[in-house]
Amino acid sequence: MSERITLDTEVLTSLYLHDGSEAQKSIVRLQIEHRIELVKLWRIRPGDTILEVGCGQGDCTVALAAAVGEEGHVTALDPAPKDYGSPFTVVESQAHIHAGPLGPRVHFVNADIVQFLQSTPTNFTIAVLAHCIWYFASPETLESIFTQLARRVQRICLAEWSLTASDIRGMPHVFASLTQASLECRKKHTTSNIRTVLSPAAIHDIAQKAGLEPKQQKTFAPVEGLMDAWWEVSTVLGREFTKEVEEHVQDAKERAVVFALRDATRSSRTSLKDKGLLLRAMDVWAAVYTTRKTA
């Protein structure tokens, strides 16, 4: 029997792989705190059987595993190469979780998402997609995933960046995300964090096209201190980004668009600095959909 573990930020942080330094622990703690907030918003319950799509290194996985309790289970699915991720790879992070007290509740699967859904005979009560939609190759990929999930689950719980910022400190994050997307849509192959940017409205339209019914939607400012804004803004303002634009965007007019968005990111960031303000992550959109058979 697995150990009883509650949705406690400090406990779950201790079960997630980090280097032990206070700086790294602080980053992980905030990521875990945000995932706990999502799990509560989605009303994950003990005994739920969950398919987590795009689990990555497992920061949401530990929160889900704690929420479903000893009688529940999480199948955590991700197609990333085994050496993907930093400072620890997905394999290292997942192995650490599996070896801990939550391990009996979690089964990690490394596979193409659509192929897995087409081949698995298993049904689940809930599917979770937490901050993974922008990693997908195209809007059509998301529609395929939703269509397959509609046959396997009762509810689909989503969380993605909203492309809005109720706090002005989140605007550079919005600009940086759109800037990266303007480059990534012109690349044939990518390992970027942002590959296909979809707004909440676009995701909603795709969900309904796949036969899903909305039950709950909320846009909110996430916990302060999440590093996502800093990561994306730093990427866009770095020298390597400029080199990539010059390499992948040949048309001068299209290149001007990418650089204009980059400059908007820089101006927004500079404006905050001039006011003595720190970056923060943009708002998050979270939603719950049901299939028509359970709506």
Contacts in CASP RR format, 6 or more apart in sequence:
PFRMAT RR
TARGET T0000
AUTHOR 0000-0000-0000
METHOD contacts of the structure
MODEL  1
MSERITLDTEVLTSLYLHDGSEAQKSIVRLQIEHRIELVKLWRIRPGDTI
LEVGCGQGDCTVALAAAVGEEGHVTALDPAPKDYGSPFTVVESQAHIHAG
PLGPRVHFVNADIVQFLQSTPTNFTIAVLAHCIWYFASPETLESIFTQLA
RRVQRICLAEWSLTASDIRGMPHVFASLTQASLECRKKHTTSNIRTVLSP
AAIHDIAQKAGLEPKQQKTFAPVEGLMDAWWEVSTVLGREFTKEVEEHVQ
DAKERAVVFALRDATRSSRTSLKDKGLLLRAMDVWAAVYTTRKTA
1 70 0 8 1.000
2 69 0 8 1.000
2 70 0 8 1.000
2 101 0 8 1.000
2 102 0 8 1.000
2 103 0 8 1.000
2 104 0 8 1.000
2 105 0 8 1.000
3 101 0 8 1.000
4 69 0 8 1.000
4 70 0 8 1.000
5 11 0 8 1.000
5 12 0 8 1.000
5 15 0 8 1.000
5 65 0 8 1.000
5 66 0 8 1.000
5 69 0 8 1.000
5 101 0 8 1.000
5 102 0 8 1.000
6 66 0 8 1.000
7 36 0 8 1.000
7 39 0 8 1.000
7 40 0 8 1.000
7 63 0 8 1.000
7 66 0 8 1.000
7 67 0 8 1.000
8 66 0 8 1.000
9 29 0 8 1.000
9 32 0 8 1.000
9 33 0 8 1.000
9 36 0 8 1.000
10 29 0 8 1.000
11 66 0 8 1.000
12 32 0 8 1.000
12 36 0 8 1.000
12 62 0 8 1.000
12 63 0 8 1.000
12 66 0 8 1.000
13 25 0 8 1.000
13 28 0 8 1.000
13 29 0 8 1.000
13 32 0 8 1.000
15 62 0 8 1.000
15 97 0 8 1.000
15 100 0 8 1.000
15 101 0 8 1.000
15 102 0 8 1.000
16 28 0 8 1.000
16 32 0 8 1.000
16 58 0 8 1.000
16 59 0 8 1.000
16 62 0 8 1.000
16 93 0 8 1.000
16 96 0 8 1.000
16 97 0 8 1.000
17 57 0 8 1.000
17 88 0 8 1.000
17 92 0 8 1.000
17 93 0 8 1.000
17 96 0 8 1.000
17 97 0 8 1.000
18 24 0 8 1.000
18 25 0 8 1.000
18 27 0 8 1.000
18 28 0 8 1.000
18 88 0 8 1.000
19 87 0 8 1.000
24 87 0 8 1.000
27 227 0 8 1.000
28 59 0 8 1.000
30 223 0 8 1.000
30 225 0 8 1.000
30 226 0 8 1.000
30 227 0 8 1.000
31 59 0 8 1.000
31 226 0 8 1.000
32 59 0 8 1.000
32 62 0 8 1.000
32 63 0 8 1.000
33 223 0 8 1.000
34 222 0 8 1.000
34 223 0 8 1.000
34 226 0 8 1.000
34 284 0 8 1.000
35 59 0 8 1.000
35 60 0 8 1.000
35 62 0 8 1.000
35 63 0 8 1.000
35 130 0 8 1.000
36 63 0 8 1.000
37 222 0 8 1.000
37 223 0 8 1.000
38 60 0 8 1.000
38 63 0 8 1.000
38 130 0 8 1.000
38 157 0 8 1.000
38 159 0 8 1.000
38 284 0 8 1.000
38 286 0 8 1.000
39 60 0 8 1.000
39 63 0 8 1.000
39 64 0 8 1.000
39 67 0 8 1.000
41 216 0 8 1.000
41 218 0 8 1.000
41 286 0 8 1.000
42 126 0 8 1.000
42 128 0 8 1.000
42 157 0 8 1.000
42 286 0 8 1.000
42 288 0 8 1.000
43 288 0 8 1.000
44 50 0 8 1.000
44 64 0 8 1.000
44 67 0 8 1.000
44 68 0 8 1.000
44 126 0 8 1.000
44 157 0 8 1.000
45 67 0 8 1.000
45 68 0 8 1.000
46 67 0 8 1.000
46 68 0 8 1.000
46 69 0 8 1.000
46 70 0 8 1.000
46 71 0 8 1.000
46 72 0 8 1.000
47 68 0 8 1.000
47 69 0 8 1.000
47 71 0 8 1.000
47 72 0 8 1.000
47 73 0 8 1.000
47 125 0 8 1.000
48 67 0 8 1.000
48 68 0 8 1.000
48 72 0 8 1.000
48 125 0 8 1.000
48 126 0 8 1.000
49 68 0 8 1.000
49 72 0 8 1.000
49 73 0 8 1.000
49 74 0 8 1.000
49 75 0 8 1.000
49 124 0 8 1.000
49 125 0 8 1.000
49 126 0 8 1.000
50 64 0 8 1.000
50 68 0 8 1.000
50 72 0 8 1.000
50 73 0 8 1.000
50 74 0 8 1.000
50 75 0 8 1.000
50 124 0 8 1.000
50 125 0 8 1.000
50 126 0 8 1.000
50 127 0 8 1.000
50 128 0 8 1.000
51 75 0 8 1.000
51 77 0 8 1.000
51 124 0 8 1.000
51 126 0 8 1.000
51 127 0 8 1.000
51 128 0 8 1.000
51 149 0 8 1.000
51 152 0 8 1.000
51 153 0 8 1.000
52 60 0 8 1.000
52 61 0 8 1.000
52 64 0 8 1.000
52 74 0 8 1.000
52 75 0 8 1.000
52 76 0 8 1.000
52 77 0 8 1.000
52 127 0 8 1.000
52 128 0 8 1.000
52 129 0 8 1.000
52 130 0 8 1.000
53 77 0 8 1.000
53 113 0 8 1.000
53 127 0 8 1.000
53 128 0 8 1.000
53 129 0 8 1.000
53 132 0 8 1.000
53 145 0 8 1.000
53 149 0 8 1.000
54 76 0 8 1.000
54 77 0 8 1.000
54 78 0 8 1.000
54 79 0 8 1.000
54 113 0 8 1.000
54 129 0 8 1.000
54 130 0 8 1.000
54 132 0 8 1.000
54 135 0 8 1.000
55 61 0 8 1.000
55 76 0 8 1.000
55 77 0 8 1.000
55 78 0 8 1.000
55 94 0 8 1.000
55 108 0 8 1.000
55 132 0 8 1.000
56 76 0 8 1.000
56 78 0 8 1.000
56 80 0 8 1.000
56 90 0 8 1.000
56 93 0 8 1.000
56 94 0 8 1.000
56 132 0 8 1.000
57 85 0 8 1.000
57 88 0 8 1.000
57 89 0 8 1.000
57 90 0 8 1.000
57 93 0 8 1.000
57 94 0 8 1.000
58 76 0 8 1.000
58 93 0 8 1.000
58 94 0 8 1.000
58 97 0 8 1.000
60 128 0 8 1.000
60 130 0 8 1.000
60 131 0 8 1.000
61 74 0 8 1.000
61 76 0 8 1.000
61 97 0 8 1.000
61 106 0 8 1.000
62 97 0 8 1.000
62 102 0 8 1.000
64 74 0 8 1.000
64 128 0 8 1.000
65 74 0 8 1.000
65 97 0 8 1.000
65 102 0 8 1.000
65 103 0 8 1.000
65 105 0 8 1.000
65 106 0 8 1.000
66 102 0 8 1.000
68 74 0 8 1.000
68 105 0 8 1.000
69 105 0 8 1.000
70 105 0 8 1.000
72 105 0 8 1.000
73 105 0 8 1.000
73 106 0 8 1.000
73 107 0 8 1.000
74 105 0 8 1.000
74 106 0 8 1.000
74 107 0 8 1.000
75 106 0 8 1.000
75 107 0 8 1.000
75 109 0 8 1.000
75 122 0 8 1.000
75 124 0 8 1.000
76 94 0 8 1.000
76 106 0 8 1.000
76 107 0 8 1.000
76 108 0 8 1.000
76 109 0 8 1.000
77 108 0 8 1.000
77 109 0 8 1.000
77 111 0 8 1.000
77 113 0 8 1.000
77 116 0 8 1.000
78 90 0 8 1.000
78 108 0 8 1.000
78 109 0 8 1.000
78 110 0 8 1.000
79 110 0 8 1.000
79 111 0 8 1.000
79 112 0 8 1.000
79 113 0 8 1.000
80 90 0 8 1.000
80 110 0 8 1.000
82 89 0 8 1.000
82 90 0 8 1.000
82 91 0 8 1.000
82 110 0 8 1.000
83 89 0 8 1.000
83 91 0 8 1.000
84 90 0 8 1.000
84 191 0 8 1.000
88 96 0 8 1.000
90 110 0 8 1.000
94 108 0 8 1.000
97 103 0 8 1.000
97 106 0 8 1.000
97 108 0 8 1.000
98 106 0 8 1.000
98 108 0 8 1.000
109 116 0 8 1.000
113 141 0 8 1.000
113 145 0 8 1.000
114 141 0 8 1.000
114 144 0 8 1.000
114 145 0 8 1.000
114 148 0 8 1.000
117 145 0 8 1.000
117 148 0 8 1.000
117 149 0 8 1.000
117 152 0 8 1.000
118 148 0 8 1.000
120 152 0 8 1.000
122 152 0 8 1.000
123 152 0 8 1.000
123 153 0 8 1.000
124 152 0 8 1.000
124 153 0 8 1.000
125 153 0 8 1.000
125 154 0 8 1.000
125 155 0 8 1.000
126 153 0 8 1.000
126 154 0 8 1.000
126 155 0 8 1.000
126 156 0 8 1.000
126 157 0 8 1.000
127 149 0 8 1.000
127 152 0 8 1.000
127 153 0 8 1.000
127 155 0 8 1.000
127 156 0 8 1.000
127 157 0 8 1.000
128 156 0 8 1.000
128 157 0 8 1.000
128 158 0 8 1.000
129 145 0 8 1.000
129 156 0 8 1.000
129 157 0 8 1.000
129 158 0 8 1.000
129 159 0 8 1.000
129 160 0 8 1.000
130 157 0 8 1.000
130 158 0 8 1.000
130 159 0 8 1.000
131 159 0 8 1.000
131 160 0 8 1.000
131 161 0 8 1.000
133 142 0 8 1.000
133 158 0 8 1.000
133 160 0 8 1.000
133 196 0 8 1.000
133 198 0 8 1.000
133 203 0 8 1.000
134 160 0 8 1.000
134 161 0 8 1.000
134 177 0 8 1.000
134 193 0 8 1.000
134 194 0 8 1.000
134 195 0 8 1.000
134 196 0 8 1.000
134 197 0 8 1.000
134 198 0 8 1.000
135 193 0 8 1.000
135 194 0 8 1.000
135 195 0 8 1.000
135 196 0 8 1.000
136 142 0 8 1.000
136 145 0 8 1.000
136 195 0 8 1.000
136 196 0 8 1.000
137 195 0 8 1.000
137 196 0 8 1.000
138 196 0 8 1.000
139 196 0 8 1.000
139 198 0 8 1.000
139 202 0 8 1.000
139 206 0 8 1.000
141 196 0 8 1.000
142 196 0 8 1.000
142 198 0 8 1.000
142 203 0 8 1.000
142 206 0 8 1.000
143 206 0 8 1.000
143 209 0 8 1.000
143 210 0 8 1.000
146 156 0 8 1.000
146 206 0 8 1.000
146 207 0 8 1.000
146 210 0 8 1.000
146 211 0 8 1.000
146 212 0 8 1.000
147 210 0 8 1.000
147 211 0 8 1.000
149 156 0 8 1.000
150 156 0 8 1.000
150 210 0 8 1.000
150 211 0 8 1.000
150 212 0 8 1.000
150 291 0 8 1.000
150 292 0 8 1.000
151 291 0 8 1.000
153 291 0 8 1.000
154 290 0 8 1.000
154 291 0 8 1.000
154 294 0 8 1.000
155 215 0 8 1.000
155 288 0 8 1.000
155 289 0 8 1.000
155 290 0 8 1.000
155 294 0 8 1.000
156 207 0 8 1.000
156 212 0 8 1.000
156 288 0 8 1.000
156 289 0 8 1.000
156 290 0 8 1.000
156 291 0 8 1.000
157 286 0 8 1.000
157 287 0 8 1.000
157 288 0 8 1.000
158 203 0 8 1.000
158 285 0 8 1.000
158 286 0 8 1.000
158 287 0 8 1.000
158 288 0 8 1.000
158 289 0 8 1.000
159 284 0 8 1.000
159 285 0 8 1.000
159 286 0 8 1.000
159 287 0 8 1.000
160 198 0 8 1.000
160 200 0 8 1.000
160 203 0 8 1.000
160 284 0 8 1.000
160 285 0 8 1.000
161 173 0 8 1.000
161 177 0 8 1.000
161 228 0 8 1.000
161 281 0 8 1.000
161 282 0 8 1.000
161 283 0 8 1.000
161 284 0 8 1.000
161 285 0 8 1.000
162 199 0 8 1.000
162 200 0 8 1.000
162 219 0 8 1.000
162 282 0 8 1.000
162 283 0 8 1.000
162 284 0 8 1.000
162 285 0 8 1.000
163 174 0 8 1.000
163 177 0 8 1.000
163 178 0 8 1.000
163 197 0 8 1.000
163 199 0 8 1.000
163 200 0 8 1.000
163 282 0 8 1.000
164 174 0 8 1.000
164 219 0 8 1.000
164 282 0 8 1.000
164 283 0 8 1.000
165 171 0 8 1.000
165 173 0 8 1.000
165 174 0 8 1.000
165 282 0 8 1.000
165 283 0 8 1.000
166 221 0 8 1.000
166 283 0 8 1.000
167 221 0 8 1.000
167 280 0 8 1.000
168 272 0 8 1.000
168 277 0 8 1.000
169 272 0 8 1.000
169 277 0 8 1.000
169 278 0 8 1.000
169 279 0 8 1.000
169 280 0 8 1.000
170 229 0 8 1.000
170 279 0 8 1.000
170 280 0 8 1.000
170 281 0 8 1.000
170 282 0 8 1.000
171 268 0 8 1.000
171 282 0 8 1.000
172 229 0 8 1.000
172 233 0 8 1.000
172 265 0 8 1.000
172 268 0 8 1.000
172 269 0 8 1.000
172 272 0 8 1.000
172 279 0 8 1.000
173 228 0 8 1.000
173 229 0 8 1.000
173 232 0 8 1.000
173 233 0 8 1.000
173 279 0 8 1.000
173 280 0 8 1.000
173 281 0 8 1.000
173 282 0 8 1.000
174 282 0 8 1.000
175 236 0 8 1.000
175 261 0 8 1.000
175 264 0 8 1.000
175 265 0 8 1.000
175 268 0 8 1.000
176 229 0 8 1.000
176 232 0 8 1.000
176 233 0 8 1.000
176 235 0 8 1.000
176 236 0 8 1.000
176 265 0 8 1.000
177 194 0 8 1.000
177 197 0 8 1.000
177 232 0 8 1.000
177 282 0 8 1.000
178 197 0 8 1.000
178 261 0 8 1.000
179 236 0 8 1.000
179 258 0 8 1.000
179 261 0 8 1.000
179 262 0 8 1.000
179 264 0 8 1.000
179 265 0 8 1.000
180 192 0 8 1.000
180 193 0 8 1.000
180 194 0 8 1.000
180 197 0 8 1.000
180 232 0 8 1.000
180 235 0 8 1.000
180 236 0 8 1.000
180 241 0 8 1.000
181 194 0 8 1.000
181 195 0 8 1.000
181 196 0 8 1.000
181 197 0 8 1.000
182 257 0 8 1.000
182 258 0 8 1.000
182 261 0 8 1.000
183 241 0 8 1.000
183 244 0 8 1.000
183 245 0 8 1.000
183 248 0 8 1.000
183 249 0 8 1.000
183 258 0 8 1.000
184 190 0 8 1.000
184 192 0 8 1.000
184 194 0 8 1.000
184 195 0 8 1.000
184 196 0 8 1.000
185 196 0 8 1.000
186 248 0 8 1.000
186 249 0 8 1.000
186 254 0 8 1.000
187 244 0 8 1.000
187 248 0 8 1.000
193 231 0 8 1.000
193 232 0 8 1.000
193 235 0 8 1.000
194 232 0 8 1.000
198 206 0 8 1.000
200 217 0 8 1.000
200 219 0 8 1.000
200 285 0 8 1.000
200 287 0 8 1.000
203 285 0 8 1.000
203 287 0 8 1.000
204 214 0 8 1.000
204 217 0 8 1.000
204 287 0 8 1.000
207 214 0 8 1.000
207 289 0 8 1.000
208 214 0 8 1.000
211 291 0 8 1.000
211 292 0 8 1.000
212 289 0 8 1.000
212 290 0 8 1.000
212 291 0 8 1.000
212 292 0 8 1.000
213 289 0 8 1.000
213 290 0 8 1.000
213 291 0 8 1.000
213 292 0 8 1.000
213 295 0 8 1.000
214 287 0 8 1.000
214 288 0 8 1.000
214 289 0 8 1.000
215 288 0 8 1.000
215 289 0 8 1.000
215 290 0 8 1.000
215 295 0 8 1.000
216 287 0 8 1.000
216 288 0 8 1.000
217 285 0 8 1.000
217 286 0 8 1.000
217 287 0 8 1.000
217 288 0 8 1.000
218 285 0 8 1.000
218 286 0 8 1.000
218 287 0 8 1.000
219 283 0 8 1.000
219 284 0 8 1.000
219 285 0 8 1.000
219 286 0 8 1.000
220 283 0 8 1.000
220 284 0 8 1.000
220 286 0 8 1.000
221 280 0 8 1.000
221 283 0 8 1.000
221 284 0 8 1.000
222 281 0 8 1.000
222 283 0 8 1.000
222 284 0 8 1.000
224 280 0 8 1.000
225 280 0 8 1.000
225 281 0 8 1.000
226 280 0 8 1.000
226 281 0 8 1.000
228 281 0 8 1.000
229 279 0 8 1.000
229 280 0 8 1.000
229 281 0 8 1.000
229 282 0 8 1.000
230 279 0 8 1.000
233 265 0 8 1.000
233 269 0 8 1.000
233 279 0 8 1.000
235 241 0 8 1.000
236 262 0 8 1.000
236 265 0 8 1.000
237 262 0 8 1.000
237 265 0 8 1.000
237 266 0 8 1.000
237 269 0 8 1.000
241 262 0 8 1.000
242 262 0 8 1.000
245 255 0 8 1.000
245 258 0 8 1.000
245 259 0 8 1.000
245 262 0 8 1.000
246 255 0 8 1.000
249 255 0 8 1.000
249 258 0 8 1.000
269 279 0 8 1.000
272 278 0 8 1.000
272 279 0 8 1.000
END
